[in-house]
Amino acid sequence: MRRILESDTGFYYAVGAFTVAIFVIGLVIVGVTNPDTIGTRELIGFVVGFFLFMLVYFISISVHRLEGGDGA
């Protein structure tokens, strides 16, 4: 784990994976505790929006690597 976090890019990937995990855990908690809170339409919009955000995040990491940001 330490080897992954030694580079900037590895750290950014770890933060992205942690963010996705927190998002999924949050959706599971909302779904279990009160499934009537979010409708299907809102849920799809929320998930698609988050997916687009994470897509841009990971594309920016790839660009950082292509620019030779930290050699990882």
Buried (B, 14 or more C-beta within 10 A) or exposed (E): EEEEEEBBBBBBBEEBEEBBEEBEEEBEEBEEEEEEEBEEEEBEEBEEEBEEEBEEBBEEBEEBBEEEBBEB
